[in-house]
Amino acid sequence: MTTPNAAWAAPGPAGHPHRPVDQRSIDAATGSIEADLVALRRDIHEHPEVAGEERRTAALVADRLRAAGLAVTTGVGGHGVVGMLHGARKGRTVAYRADMDAVQAGQTTGGVTDTGHLCGHDLHTTVGVGVAEVLAGLRSRLSGSVAFVFQPAEENLTGARAMLDDGVLRRTGAREIHALHCGPMPVGTLAVTPGFGMPGLDRGTVTLTGPDAVARAEALAADIMDLATIRRPQTLDDMEQLLLDLGTPDGPLARFVNIQHATPQPSQNGSVTVATSYRCWPEARYLEVRDNIRAITARYGAGAAFPAAPFPALLCPERDGTELERHLGRSLGHERVSRMQAAPPFNGEDFALFGQRIPVTYTFLGVRSPGALVTTGFPHHVDFEPDERAIGTGVRAMAGWLAERAQRA
């Protein structure tokens, strides 16, 4: 870390008689910097940095936070940046998290691309900076404190753990933490996730030997793939249906097994290892799937190895998510807010590790332009091209939410 730990918890300024922060003030402040935020997003977008290499992005964020008057700590859990904003009124400390890394070359669907911001982290980072700048300009009316957590290495699921191990929650004193992620809904809309979030991830291996190991491994891999209850959408209609299913209570995504891959990997000694990974919902299904894989592999005279516990699911508390839904409806308009009724089956989030420590909310920010193909709003798709007007929506939504949460007793 490059700045003293005391900066994380420095006392705020004395009280101020002005009225509390309101949504009208937030909207006006956001409008005044919106064009600058779009320019910031384009700068980050043009300089993508993969997990663990976010030096330039982190420096850019730190400079913006310092210019806004926040106490900034860098080098947190790698290239993580933490900015502390202290309001003039008494309150509590809440946190906002934004991920900074880009998608590594080849980690996409619909084709292969070079390294790039195809998951929207450039937009997430920009929204986080915008929220910090807006609330900093209103600090004389702000209650409590807000910790802005800019996280590296989300794509490889290591950044959150590194920041937590570096004491980010203990040092900031955050009581809860909130985040946004791009989603394929219309720009200007948001979807909350009370009682849901994102699935975890489990991995296992099976090693087969013998002269027919290759053929047996291919058959074994096919049997494991057959455990899937859902397949990745292949057509535009499939993707549109997925969006409908995510909003359907007790629909086809209420319980799922998504086998991401079961891949035979021959070795030089003639053995073949079948490596598999999969996502489930609800989280308890991992034990069921492990038992199913063990039963399948036993038929091939082998055993399955699971070297670690499944990576946890992100689960947002029902009460907090419902309160967020009501807040966004009041501040932005109820017609712009929807509720997800299931977890997206094809992606995960290491924000889940924050959720194991303190309450979280996780909101999907619509980035699909009017008339655009649904693929332009799907993270990790080669067509991903978010509408930059979503930046202003995200800043207005999260600035108001954080200001409200920080003023609570």
Secondary structure by P-SEA (a helix, b strand, c coil): ccccccccccccccccccccccaaaaaaaaaacaaaaaaaaaaaaacccccccaaaaaaaaaaaaaaacccccccccccbbbbbbbccbbbbbbbbbbbbbccccccccccccccccccaaaaaaaaaaaaaaaaaaacccccbbbbbbbccccccccaaaaaaaaccccccccccccccccccccccbbbbbccccbbbbbbbbbbbbccaaaaaaaaaaaaaaacccccccccaaaaaaaaaaaacccccccbbbbcccbbbbbccccbbbbbbbbccccccaaaaaaaaaaaaaaaacccccccccccccccccaaaaaaaaaaaaaacccccbbbbccccccccccaaaaaacccbbbbbbbcccccccccccccccccccccccaaaaaaaaaaaaaaaaaacc
